Amino acid sequence: MDLTARHPRTGELLSIVKFTVQTLVAAGELQRDLQRELTYDGLRAAEAKGSKGGRRPAISAAKTDTVRTTYLEGRSIAALARDHDVSRGAIRTAVADLLP
C-alpha cells in the first residue's frame, strides 16, 4: 500500500491512508498495553509464589554474614572482593547498610 498517496487536486493525503496509519498505531498501542499487563501479572504471580525478580546476588546469603563480620573487623572492600572472587560492587551491596 502506498502511504504517500495524495488527492490529485488538493494534494492532501488520502483519507484511507490516514485511517490505515491511525489503525496501525492504535493496534501497536493496544499490543504494548497488553504486553505490559501480562508482564505485571507475571511478576505479581511470581511474587505470590515467593519468588522475587531481579538478578541473584553475587554473594550467597551464607557468605554475606562472613563478609559483613570481616568488614566490621576492618578488612577493606577490595581485599574482601579478592578473597571471595567477586567485584567490589558485590561487596558494597552486601555491606551497604554498614557503609558511612
Biopython code that builds the backbone (N, CA, C, O; Angstrom):
import numpy as np
from Bio.PDB.StructureBuilder import StructureBuilder

atoms = [
    (1, "MET", "N", (0.841, -1.173, 0.000)),
    (1, "MET", "CA", (0.000, 0.000, 0.000)),
    (1, "MET", "C", (0.885, 1.235, 0.000)),
    (1, "MET", "O", (1.884, 1.292, 0.718)),
    (2, "ASP", "N", (0.527, 2.194, -0.784)),
    (2, "ASP", "CA", (1.269, 3.441, -0.878)),
    (2, "ASP", "C", (0.780, 4.393, 0.210)),
    (2, "ASP", "O", (-0.345, 4.888, 0.144)),
    (3, "LEU", "N", (1.612, 4.646, 1.198)),
    (3, "LEU", "CA", (1.225, 5.531, 2.298)),
    (3, "LEU", "C", (1.512, 6.996, 1.996)),
    (3, "LEU", "O", (1.344, 7.862, 2.855)),
    (4, "THR", "N", (1.948, 7.265, 0.762)),
    (4, "THR", "CA", (2.192, 8.650, 0.370)),
    (4, "THR", "C", (1.177, 9.114, -0.672)),
    (4, "THR", "O", (1.343, 10.177, -1.271)),
    (5, "ALA", "N", (0.128, 8.319, -0.892)),
    (5, "ALA", "CA", (-0.865, 8.655, -1.921)),
    (5, "ALA", "C", (-1.582, 9.952, -1.552)),
    (5, "ALA", "O", (-2.031, 10.127, -0.420)),
    (6, "ARG", "N", (-1.678, 10.839, -2.510)),
    (6, "ARG", "CA", (-2.305, 12.136, -2.292)),
    (6, "ARG", "C", (-3.452, 12.338, -3.269)),
    (6, "ARG", "O", (-3.495, 11.755, -4.353)),
    (7, "HIS", "N", (-4.363, 13.173, -2.851)),
    (7, "HIS", "CA", (-5.505, 13.504, -3.713)),
    (7, "HIS", "C", (-4.984, 14.276, -4.922)),
    (7, "HIS", "O", (-4.143, 15.164, -4.776)),
    (8, "PRO", "N", (-5.485, 13.939, -6.128)),
    (8, "PRO", "CA", (-4.935, 14.571, -7.334)),
    (8, "PRO", "C", (-5.132, 16.082, -7.392)),
    (8, "PRO", "O", (-4.270, 16.787, -7.917)),
    (9, "ARG", "N", (-6.238, 16.596, -6.870)),
    (9, "ARG", "CA", (-6.493, 18.036, -6.966)),
    (9, "ARG", "C", (-5.986, 18.822, -5.770)),
    (9, "ARG", "O", (-5.375, 19.878, -5.934)),
    (10, "THR", "N", (-6.236, 18.314, -4.558)),
    (10, "THR", "CA", (-5.890, 19.087, -3.354)),
    (10, "THR", "C", (-4.477, 18.820, -2.858)),
    (10, "THR", "O", (-3.888, 19.670, -2.189)),
    (11, "GLY", "N", (-3.932, 17.674, -3.170)),
    (11, "GLY", "CA", (-2.589, 17.334, -2.716)),
    (11, "GLY", "C", (-2.532, 16.830, -1.289)),
    (11, "GLY", "O", (-1.447, 16.576, -0.764)),
    (12, "GLU", "N", (-3.692, 16.679, -0.650)),
    (12, "GLU", "CA", (-3.720, 16.175, 0.723)),
    (12, "GLU", "C", (-3.607, 14.660, 0.713)),
    (12, "GLU", "O", (-3.933, 13.999, -0.274)),
    (13, "LEU", "N", (-3.136, 14.125, 1.835)),
    (13, "LEU", "CA", (-3.099, 12.668, 1.965)),
    (13, "LEU", "C", (-4.515, 12.123, 1.854)),
    (13, "LEU", "O", (-5.468, 12.732, 2.340)),
    (14, "LEU", "N", (-4.637, 10.983, 1.218)),
    (14, "LEU", "CA", (-5.950, 10.364, 1.102)),
    (14, "LEU", "C", (-6.447, 9.946, 2.474)),
    (14, "LEU", "O", (-5.661, 9.536, 3.329)),
    (15, "SER", "N", (-7.744, 10.049, 2.684)),
    (15, "SER", "CA", (-8.316, 9.708, 3.985)),
    (15, "SER", "C", (-8.108, 8.236, 4.313)),
    (15, "SER", "O", (-7.974, 7.892, 5.488)),
    (16, "ILE", "N", (-8.076, 7.366, 3.327)),
    (16, "ILE", "CA", (-7.842, 5.944, 3.595)),
    (16, "ILE", "C", (-6.425, 5.726, 4.116)),
    (16, "ILE", "O", (-6.190, 4.845, 4.943)),
    (17, "VAL", "N", (-5.478, 6.536, 3.628)),
    (17, "VAL", "CA", (-4.102, 6.444, 4.120)),
    (17, "VAL", "C", (-4.051, 6.879, 5.576)),
    (17, "VAL", "O", (-3.430, 6.211, 6.403)),
    (18, "LYS", "N", (-4.696, 7.992, 5.896)),
    (18, "LYS", "CA", (-4.737, 8.467, 7.282)),
    (18, "LYS", "C", (-5.383, 7.428, 8.189)),
    (18, "LYS", "O", (-4.893, 7.154, 9.285)),
    (19, "PHE", "N", (-6.498, 6.848, 7.716)),
    (19, "PHE", "CA", (-7.207, 5.839, 8.507)),
    (19, "PHE", "C", (-6.321, 4.617, 8.741)),
    (19, "PHE", "O", (-6.277, 4.090, 9.853)),
    (20, "THR", "N", (-5.626, 4.171, 7.718)),
    (20, "THR", "CA", (-4.772, 2.991, 7.844)),
    (20, "THR", "C", (-3.646, 3.232, 8.845)),
    (20, "THR", "O", (-3.360, 2.382, 9.688)),
    (21, "VAL", "N", (-3.019, 4.381, 8.746)),
    (21, "VAL", "CA", (-1.915, 4.694, 9.661)),
    (21, "VAL", "C", (-2.422, 4.781, 11.094)),
    (21, "VAL", "O", (-1.795, 4.240, 12.005)),
    (22, "GLN", "N", (-3.550, 5.456, 11.306)),
    (22, "GLN", "CA", (-4.105, 5.572, 12.653)),
    (22, "GLN", "C", (-4.500, 4.210, 13.213)),
    (22, "GLN", "O", (-4.328, 3.959, 14.406)),
    (23, "THR", "N", (-5.022, 3.338, 12.374)),
    (23, "THR", "CA", (-5.401, 1.996, 12.813)),
    (23, "THR", "C", (-4.170, 1.186, 13.220)),
    (23, "THR", "O", (-4.186, 0.485, 14.231)),
    (24, "LEU", "N", (-3.111, 1.287, 12.431)),
    (24, "LEU", "CA", (-1.879, 0.565, 12.766)),
    (24, "LEU", "C", (-1.267, 1.077, 14.066)),
    (24, "LEU", "O", (-0.767, 0.290, 14.870)),
    (25, "VAL", "N", (-1.304, 2.376, 14.272)),
    (25, "VAL", "CA", (-0.784, 2.961, 15.513)),
    (25, "VAL", "C", (-1.604, 2.491, 16.713)),
    (25, "VAL", "O", (-1.050, 2.135, 17.753)),
    (26, "ALA", "N", (-2.933, 2.492, 16.558)),
    (26, "ALA", "CA", (-3.806, 2.043, 17.652)),
    (26, "ALA", "C", (-3.566, 0.573, 17.974)),
    (26, "ALA", "O", (-3.551, 0.188, 19.143)),
    (27, "ALA", "N", (-3.379, -0.248, 16.947)),
    (27, "ALA", "CA", (-3.115, -1.669, 17.182)),
    (27, "ALA", "C", (-1.789, -1.854, 17.913)),
    (27, "ALA", "O", (-1.685, -2.703, 18.798)),
    (28, "GLY", "N", (-0.781, -1.074, 17.556)),
    (28, "GLY", "CA", (0.510, -1.151, 18.246)),
    (28, "GLY", "C", (0.405, -0.747, 19.702)),
    (28, "GLY", "O", (1.009, -1.382, 20.567)),
    (29, "GLU", "N", (-0.354, 0.303, 19.983)),
    (29, "GLU", "CA", (-0.536, 0.727, 21.373)),
    (29, "GLU", "C", (-1.278, -0.321, 22.183)),
    (29, "GLU", "O", (-0.943, -0.571, 23.341)),
    (30, "LEU", "N", (-2.278, -0.930, 21.578)),
    (30, "LEU", "CA", (-3.022, -1.982, 22.255)),
    (30, "LEU", "C", (-2.123, -3.165, 22.575)),
    (30, "LEU", "O", (-2.179, -3.714, 23.675)),
    (31, "GLN", "N", (-1.295, -3.556, 21.616)),
    (31, "GLN", "CA", (-0.384, -4.670, 21.837)),
    (31, "GLN", "C", (0.604, -4.344, 22.961)),
    (31, "GLN", "O", (0.887, -5.195, 23.804)),
    (32, "ARG", "N", (1.125, -3.120, 22.974)),
    (32, "ARG", "CA", (2.072, -2.725, 24.010)),
    (32, "ARG", "C", (1.401, -2.733, 25.389)),
    (32, "ARG", "O", (2.002, -3.174, 26.369)),
    (33, "ASP", "N", (0.159, -2.246, 25.464)),
    (33, "ASP", "CA", (-0.565, -2.248, 26.733)),
    (33, "ASP", "C", (-0.840, -3.666, 27.221)),
    (33, "ASP", "O", (-0.712, -3.948, 28.412)),
    (34, "LEU", "N", (-1.215, -4.556, 26.311)),
    (34, "LEU", "CA", (-1.469, -5.942, 26.696)),
    (34, "LEU", "C", (-0.195, -6.609, 27.197)),
    (34, "LEU", "O", (-0.216, -7.339, 28.188)),
    (35, "GLN", "N", (0.915, -6.355, 26.505)),
    (35, "GLN", "CA", (2.190, -6.948, 26.920)),
    (35, "GLN", "C", (2.588, -6.439, 28.296)),
    (35, "GLN", "O", (3.072, -7.207, 29.127)),
    (36, "ARG", "N", (2.386, -5.137, 28.545)),
    (36, "ARG", "CA", (2.724, -4.560, 29.843)),
    (36, "ARG", "C", (1.880, -5.205, 30.944)),
    (36, "ARG", "O", (2.386, -5.521, 32.021)),
    (37, "GLU", "N", (0.592, -5.396, 30.662)),
    (37, "GLU", "CA", (-0.290, -6.008, 31.646)),
    (37, "GLU", "C", (0.112, -7.457, 31.925)),
    (37, "GLU", "O", (0.099, -7.895, 33.076)),
    (38, "LEU", "N", (0.468, -8.199, 30.877)),
    (38, "LEU", "CA", (0.899, -9.579, 31.070)),
    (38, "LEU", "C", (2.176, -9.644, 31.896)),
    (38, "LEU", "O", (2.338, -10.541, 32.723)),
    (39, "THR", "N", (3.072, -8.707, 31.678)),
    (39, "THR", "CA", (4.315, -8.684, 32.442)),
    (39, "THR", "C", (4.031, -8.424, 33.914)),
    (39, "THR", "O", (4.573, -9.109, 34.781)),
    (40, "TYR", "N", (3.186, -7.440, 34.204)),
    (40, "TYR", "CA", (2.845, -7.152, 35.594)),
    (40, "TYR", "C", (2.122, -8.326, 36.244)),
    (40, "TYR", "O", (2.373, -8.631, 37.410)),
    (41, "ASP", "N", (1.230, -8.992, 35.511)),
    (41, "ASP", "CA", (0.542, -10.162, 36.060)),
    (41, "ASP", "C", (1.534, -11.258, 36.397)),
    (41, "ASP", "O", (1.427, -11.903, 37.440)),
    (42, "GLY", "N", (2.503, -11.469, 35.513)),
    (42, "GLY", "CA", (3.523, -12.485, 35.760)),
    (42, "GLY", "C", (4.370, -12.166, 36.972)),
    (42, "GLY", "O", (4.685, -13.055, 37.763)),
    (43, "LEU", "N", (4.742, -10.907, 37.127)),
    (43, "LEU", "CA", (5.539, -10.516, 38.288)),
    (43, "LEU", "C", (4.747, -10.686, 39.581)),
    (43, "LEU", "O", (5.287, -11.136, 40.591)),
    (44, "ARG", "N", (3.458, -10.325, 39.546)),
    (44, "ARG", "CA", (2.623, -10.497, 40.746)),
    (44, "ARG", "C", (2.455, -11.985, 41.084)),
    (44, "ARG", "O", (2.477, -12.353, 42.258)),
    (45, "ALA", "N", (2.288, -12.836, 40.076)),
    (45, "ALA", "CA", (2.148, -14.270, 40.320)),
    (45, "ALA", "C", (3.435, -14.844, 40.907)),
    (45, "ALA", "O", (3.389, -15.660, 41.828)),
    (46, "ALA", "N", (4.575, -14.423, 40.381)),
    (46, "ALA", "CA", (5.856, -14.900, 40.911)),
    (46, "ALA", "C", (6.055, -14.429, 42.347)),
    (46, "ALA", "O", (6.558, -15.177, 43.186)),
    (47, "GLU", "N", (5.663, -13.199, 42.625)),
    (47, "GLU", "CA", (5.786, -12.666, 43.979)),
    (47, "GLU", "C", (4.890, -13.430, 44.945)),
    (47, "GLU", "O", (5.272, -13.669, 46.090)),
    (48, "ALA", "N", (3.697, -13.815, 44.486)),
    (48, "ALA", "CA", (2.776, -14.579, 45.334)),
    (48, "ALA", "C", (3.347, -15.955, 45.660)),
    (48, "ALA", "O", (3.084, -16.502, 46.731)),
    (49, "LYS", "N", (4.130, -16.516, 44.735)),
    (49, "LYS", "CA", (4.749, -17.827, 44.971)),
    (49, "LYS", "C", (6.007, -17.725, 45.823)),
    (49, "LYS", "O", (6.577, -18.741, 46.222)),
    (50, "GLY", "N", (6.439, -16.501, 46.100)),
    (50, "GLY", "CA", (7.618, -16.330, 46.941)),
    (50, "GLY", "C", (8.871, -15.991, 46.167)),
    (50, "GLY", "O", (9.925, -15.791, 46.770)),
    (51, "SER", "N", (8.791, -15.920, 44.850)),
    (51, "SER", "CA", (9.947, -15.538, 44.050)),
    (51, "SER", "C", (10.040, -14.030, 44.012)),
    (51, "SER", "O", (9.038, -13.328, 44.151)),
    (52, "LYS", "N", (11.238, -13.542, 43.825)),
    (52, "LYS", "CA", (11.368, -12.111, 43.633)),
    (52, "LYS", "C", (12.176, -11.879, 42.371)),
    (52, "LYS", "O", (13.056, -12.668, 42.028)),
    (53, "GLY", "N", (11.873, -10.809, 41.696)),
    (53, "GLY", "CA", (12.543, -10.521, 40.438)),
    (53, "GLY", "C", (13.933, -9.983, 40.663)),
    (53, "GLY", "O", (14.336, -9.690, 41.789)),
    (54, "GLY", "N", (14.650, -9.861, 39.581)),
    (54, "GLY", "CA", (15.979, -9.277, 39.645)),
    (54, "GLY", "C", (17.076, -10.312, 39.597)),
    (54, "GLY", "O", (16.837, -11.519, 39.617)),
    (55, "ARG", "N", (18.259, -9.807, 39.534)),
    (55, "ARG", "CA", (19.434, -10.657, 39.443)),
    (55, "ARG", "C", (19.781, -11.209, 40.812)),
    (55, "ARG", "O", (19.606, -10.536, 41.828)),
    (56, "ARG", "N", (20.272, -12.431, 40.833)),
    (56, "ARG", "CA", (20.689, -13.023, 42.110)),
    (56, "ARG", "C", (21.943, -12.317, 42.608)),
    (56, "ARG", "O", (22.779, -11.893, 41.810)),
    (57, "PRO", "N", (22.075, -12.193, 43.919)),
    (57, "PRO", "CA", (23.286, -11.563, 44.463)),
    (57, "PRO", "C", (24.520, -12.401, 44.145)),
    (57, "PRO", "O", (24.459, -13.630, 44.119)),
    (58, "ALA", "N", (25.634, -11.726, 43.904)),
    (58, "ALA", "CA", (26.878, -12.431, 43.587)),
    (58, "ALA", "C", (27.408, -13.173, 44.810)),
    (58, "ALA", "O", (28.123, -14.167, 44.678)),
    (59, "ILE", "N", (27.060, -12.692, 45.989)),
    (59, "ILE", "CA", (27.498, -13.324, 47.232)),
    (59, "ILE", "C", (26.297, -14.018, 47.847)),
    (59, "ILE", "O", (25.260, -13.396, 48.075)),
    (60, "SER", "N", (26.439, -15.310, 48.114)),
    (60, "SER", "CA", (25.316, -16.069, 48.666)),
    (60, "SER", "C", (24.985, -15.583, 50.073)),
    (60, "SER", "O", (25.794, -14.932, 50.734)),
    (61, "ALA", "N", (23.790, -15.914, 50.506)),
    (61, "ALA", "CA", (23.347, -15.495, 51.841)),
    (61, "ALA", "C", (24.251, -16.067, 52.925)),
    (61, "ALA", "O", (24.482, -15.424, 53.949)),
    (62, "ALA", "N", (24.759, -17.272, 52.702)),
    (62, "ALA", "CA", (25.645, -17.893, 53.691)),
    (62, "ALA", "C", (26.954, -17.113, 53.832)),
    (62, "ALA", "O", (27.474, -16.972, 54.939)),
    (63, "LYS", "N", (27.480, -16.611, 52.730)),
    (63, "LYS", "CA", (28.740, -15.869, 52.770)),
    (63, "LYS", "C", (28.553, -14.417, 53.206)),
    (63, "LYS", "O", (29.504, -13.780, 53.659)),
    (64, "THR", "N", (27.355, -13.898, 53.076)),
    (64, "THR", "CA", (27.113, -12.495, 53.396)),
    (64, "THR", "C", (27.443, -12.190, 54.851)),
    (64, "THR", "O", (28.053, -11.163, 55.147)),
    (65, "ASP", "N", (27.048, -13.068, 55.749)),
    (65, "ASP", "CA", (27.348, -12.842, 57.179)),
    (65, "ASP", "C", (28.854, -12.793, 57.425)),
    (65, "ASP", "O", (29.339, -11.959, 58.189)),
    (66, "THR", "N", (29.578, -13.682, 56.780)),
    (66, "THR", "CA", (31.039, -13.705, 56.926)),
    (66, "THR", "C", (31.649, -12.414, 56.390)),
    (66, "THR", "O", (32.526, -11.823, 57.020)),
    (67, "VAL", "N", (31.182, -11.986, 55.229)),
    (67, "VAL", "CA", (31.701, -10.757, 54.619)),
    (67, "VAL", "C", (31.417, -9.561, 55.524)),
    (67, "VAL", "O", (32.282, -8.710, 55.728)),
    (68, "ARG", "N", (30.208, -9.501, 56.061)),
    (68, "ARG", "CA", (29.846, -8.370, 56.914)),
    (68, "ARG", "C", (30.693, -8.351, 58.190)),
    (68, "ARG", "O", (31.162, -7.295, 58.617)),
    (69, "THR", "N", (30.879, -9.508, 58.783)),
    (69, "THR", "CA", (31.683, -9.583, 60.009)),
    (69, "THR", "C", (33.121, -9.176, 59.729)),
    (69, "THR", "O", (33.719, -8.416, 60.490)),
    (70, "THR", "N", (33.670, -9.685, 58.638)),
    (70, "THR", "CA", (35.053, -9.362, 58.287)),
    (70, "THR", "C", (35.205, -7.874, 57.972)),
    (70, "THR", "O", (36.219, -7.265, 58.312)),
    (71, "TYR", "N", (34.201, -7.295, 57.326)),
    (71, "TYR", "CA", (34.244, -5.863, 57.018)),
    (71, "TYR", "C", (34.235, -5.041, 58.311)),
    (71, "TYR", "O", (34.971, -4.062, 58.433)),
    (72, "LEU", "N", (33.407, -5.440, 59.264)),
    (72, "LEU", "CA", (33.354, -4.723, 60.540)),
    (72, "LEU", "C", (34.659, -4.852, 61.319)),
    (72, "LEU", "O", (34.977, -3.988, 62.137)),
    (73, "GLU", "N", (35.421, -5.927, 61.075)),
    (73, "GLU", "CA", (36.712, -6.107, 61.744)),
    (73, "GLU", "C", (37.799, -5.235, 61.122)),
    (73, "GLU", "O", (38.910, -5.157, 61.646)),
    (74, "GLY", "N", (37.473, -4.565, 59.981)),
    (74, "GLY", "CA", (38.434, -3.641, 59.404)),
    (74, "GLY", "C", (39.014, -4.046, 58.070)),
    (74, "GLY", "O", (39.853, -3.327, 57.527)),
    (75, "ARG", "N", (38.607, -5.145, 57.535)),
    (75, "ARG", "CA", (39.130, -5.596, 56.231)),
    (75, "ARG", "C", (38.559, -4.698, 55.130)),
    (75, "ARG", "O", (37.391, -4.316, 55.184)),
    (76, "SER", "N", (39.380, -4.364, 54.136)),
    (76, "SER", "CA", (38.942, -3.452, 53.080)),
    (76, "SER", "C", (38.012, -4.152, 52.086)),
    (76, "SER", "O", (37.991, -5.378, 51.977)),
    (77, "ILE", "N", (37.259, -3.343, 51.378)),
    (77, "ILE", "CA", (36.324, -3.870, 50.383)),
    (77, "ILE", "C", (37.094, -4.570, 49.261)),
    (77, "ILE", "O", (36.684, -5.632, 48.792)),
    (78, "ALA", "N", (38.193, -3.984, 48.838)),
    (78, "ALA", "CA", (38.992, -4.591, 47.764)),
    (78, "ALA", "C", (39.541, -5.948, 48.192)),
    (78, "ALA", "O", (39.529, -6.897, 47.409)),
    (79, "ALA", "N", (40.023, -6.045, 49.431)),
    (79, "ALA", "CA", (40.557, -7.319, 49.918)),
    (79, "ALA", "C", (39.462, -8.373, 50.007)),
    (79, "ALA", "O", (39.681, -9.531, 49.653)),
    (80, "LEU", "N", (38.285, -7.975, 50.478)),
    (80, "LEU", "CA", (37.163, -8.919, 50.547)),
    (80, "LEU", "C", (36.758, -9.385, 49.153)),
    (80, "LEU", "O", (36.429, -10.554, 48.956)),
    (81, "ALA", "N", (36.781, -8.474, 48.192)),
    (81, "ALA", "CA", (36.432, -8.842, 46.816)),
    (81, "ALA", "C", (37.428, -9.856, 46.267)),
    (81, "ALA", "O", (37.034, -10.815, 45.603)),
    (82, "ARG", "N", (38.716, -9.652, 46.538)),
    (82, "ARG", "CA", (39.725, -10.623, 46.086)),
    (82, "ARG", "C", (39.534, -11.974, 46.775)),
    (82, "ARG", "O", (39.630, -13.018, 46.130)),
    (83, "ASP", "N", (39.268, -11.960, 48.062)),
    (83, "ASP", "CA", (39.117, -13.202, 48.821)),
    (83, "ASP", "C", (37.929, -14.035, 48.331)),
    (83, "ASP", "O", (38.006, -15.263, 48.277)),
    (84, "HIS", "N", (36.847, -13.371, 47.981)),
    (84, "HIS", "CA", (35.620, -14.078, 47.600)),
    (84, "HIS", "C", (35.428, -14.156, 46.086)),
    (84, "HIS", "O", (34.421, -14.677, 45.608)),
    (85, "ASP", "N", (36.404, -13.634, 45.335)),
    (85, "ASP", "CA", (36.391, -13.694, 43.873)),
    (85, "ASP", "C", (35.123, -13.073, 43.277)),
    (85, "ASP", "O", (34.488, -13.643, 42.390)),
    (86, "VAL", "N", (34.779, -11.895, 43.787)),
    (86, "VAL", "CA", (33.639, -11.127, 43.272)),
    (86, "VAL", "C", (34.092, -9.679, 43.087)),
    (86, "VAL", "O", (35.214, -9.317, 43.442)),
    (87, "SER", "N", (33.217, -8.870, 42.536)),
    (87, "SER", "CA", (33.557, -7.465, 42.321)),
    (87, "SER", "C", (33.436, -6.673, 43.625)),
    (87, "SER", "O", (32.804, -7.110, 44.587)),
    (88, "ARG", "N", (34.059, -5.500, 43.623)),
    (88, "ARG", "CA", (33.938, -4.624, 44.789)),
    (88, "ARG", "C", (32.498, -4.156, 44.956)),
    (88, "ARG", "O", (32.041, -3.927, 46.076)),
    (89, "GLY", "N", (31.778, -4.014, 43.831)),
    (89, "GLY", "CA", (30.367, -3.622, 43.894)),
    (89, "GLY", "C", (29.524, -4.656, 44.612)),
    (89, "GLY", "O", (28.602, -4.310, 45.350)),
    (90, "ALA", "N", (29.843, -5.942, 44.396)),
    (90, "ALA", "CA", (29.106, -7.005, 45.083)),
    (90, "ALA", "C", (29.339, -6.928, 46.593)),
    (90, "ALA", "O", (28.423, -7.161, 47.382)),
    (91, "ILE", "N", (30.559, -6.603, 46.982)),
    (91, "ILE", "CA", (30.868, -6.456, 48.412)),
    (91, "ILE", "C", (30.135, -5.237, 48.973)),
    (91, "ILE", "O", (29.577, -5.286, 50.069)),
    (92, "ARG", "N", (30.143, -4.147, 48.209)),
    (92, "ARG", "CA", (29.436, -2.945, 48.678)),
    (92, "ARG", "C", (27.944, -3.218, 48.853)),
    (92, "ARG", "O", (27.322, -2.709, 49.785)),
    (93, "THR", "N", (27.378, -4.015, 47.961)),
    (93, "THR", "CA", (25.958, -4.362, 48.086)),
    (93, "THR", "C", (25.714, -5.166, 49.358)),
    (93, "THR", "O", (24.716, -4.959, 50.049)),
    (94, "ALA", "N", (26.628, -6.082, 49.663)),
    (94, "ALA", "CA", (26.465, -6.928, 50.850)),
    (94, "ALA", "C", (26.589, -6.143, 52.137)),
    (94, "ALA", "O", (25.963, -6.483, 53.141)),
    (95, "VAL", "N", (27.400, -5.086, 52.113)),
    (95, "VAL", "CA", (27.615, -4.316, 53.347)),
    (95, "VAL", "C", (27.030, -2.908, 53.231)),
    (95, "VAL", "O", (27.479, -2.000, 53.930)),
    (96, "ALA", "N", (26.060, -2.716, 52.382)),
    (96, "ALA", "CA", (25.520, -1.388, 52.065)),
    (96, "ALA", "C", (25.052, -0.641, 53.308)),
    (96, "ALA", "O", (25.313, 0.554, 53.446)),
    (97, "ASP", "N", (24.373, -1.323, 54.202)),
    (97, "ASP", "CA", (23.835, -0.619, 55.388)),
    (97, "ASP", "C", (24.932, -0.342, 56.427)),
    (97, "ASP", "O", (24.687, 0.371, 57.400)),
    (98, "LEU", "N", (26.117, -0.886, 56.233)),
    (98, "LEU", "CA", (27.222, -0.641, 57.165)),
    (98, "LEU", "C", (28.124, 0.489, 56.692)),
    (98, "LEU", "O", (28.952, 0.988, 57.454)),
    (99, "LEU", "N", (27.968, 0.892, 55.444)),
    (99, "LEU", "CA", (28.825, 1.939, 54.893)),
    (99, "LEU", "C", (28.441, 3.293, 55.473)),
    (99, "LEU", "O", (27.281, 3.528, 55.813)),
    (100, "PRO", "N", (29.438, 4.193, 55.586)),
    (100, "PRO", "CA", (29.144, 5.528, 56.132)),
    (100, "PRO", "C", (28.293, 6.357, 55.195)),
    (100, "PRO", "O", (27.962, 7.500, 55.510)),
]
sb = StructureBuilder()
sb.init_structure("model")
sb.init_model(0)
sb.init_chain("A")
sb.init_seg("    ")
for serial, (resi, resn, name, xyz) in enumerate(atoms, 1):
    if name == "N":
        sb.init_residue(resn, " ", resi, " ")
    sb.init_atom(name, np.array(xyz, "f"), 0.0, 1.0, " ", f" {name:<3s}", serial, name[0])
structure = sb.get_structure()
